[in-house]
């Protein structure tokens, strides 16, 4: 389902980071509806979950290295967390894009 849902990052810093990581400021997410995520240092926030299945192993590696560097964490630890928990994208920092919205309206 991830190929149908994207968000466009509107936060300039995050948009630039994702352009470097995946070549776009539009990223695939698992659902068009954000969920509540408990984020370290931010508490409970509405967030979309990046659809990692839509990205290559190389892109995921670049993402893990970016996160590790940004938060001064071990890359292997970040890779484990990506597999276990995924990647939240703050809802306040983006706009939802739904491809073929008529498919999802009943």
N, C-alpha and C positions, 0 to 999 in steps of 0.2 A: 504494500500500500504506500510505502514511502515515496515512490515516484510521483505521487499525486499531491504531496504536501511539501511546501517550501515556506521558509520565512526569509524576508529581505531584512538584513541587519541595518538598522538606522543609527546605531551608535557608531560614530566615525572610527573610534579606536578598534572596536570589535570587527567592523566591516573590513577595515584594512588588514587585520590579522587573518580573517578568513579568505580574503583575496590572495594573500601569500600562501595560505595552507592548501586551499582547494581551487583557487583561481576564480572565485566569485564571492560576492557579498550576499548571494542567495544560496541557502543551504537546505538540504532535505531534512525534514523532521518526521517523526513517527505519526503524529496526529495534528490536526489543525486546532485542537483545543489544548491550551496549556494545562499543566498539572501543578500542584503545590509541591515544591521541592525544598528540603532543608539544606541550605547551602552554607558551607563553612564561611564564617565571617559576615554573612548576610542574613542568616536566619531563614524563616519560611518566605519563599517568594514564588510567584507564578513563573513557570518556565516550560519551554518546549524541550523535547528530548531529540537530540541529533540522531538521525537514522544512519547509524554506522554501516549498515548493510549496503548503502548506496555509494560507498566510497571504497577506493582501492586500498590495498595493504600499504602502499607507499604513502597515500594521503593520510591514513590513520597513524603511520609512523611519524610523519611531519607534525600532525596534530599533537601526538603524545610528547614529542620533543618541545613543541611550543608551550604546552601547558607546564611541563617539567621546568623549563627555563623561567617562565613567568612567575611560578609559585615556588621556585627553588626546591623542587622535589626530584627524587630519583626517577629516571625514565621508566625503569621496569615497574616501579610502583604505579606510576601513571597508567601504563599499559594495562596492568591488572585492574585498576579502577575503571578504565574505559570499558573493559569486557564485563565487569561486574555491575557497574552502576550507570554507564553511558555518559553522555555529555549534555548538561543542561544549557539551554540558551535562554537568557532572561527575556520574558515576554515583553517587558517594558522597552527592550532594545531592538524590537523588530516588528514587522508587519507580515501577516499571514498571506500566502499565495496558494490558492487551490486550483490545480489543473483539472479541467473537466468538472466544474462544480455541479453540473446537472446530474452527474453520477451519484452524488452524495445527498441530493435532495429528494425526499419521498413525497 
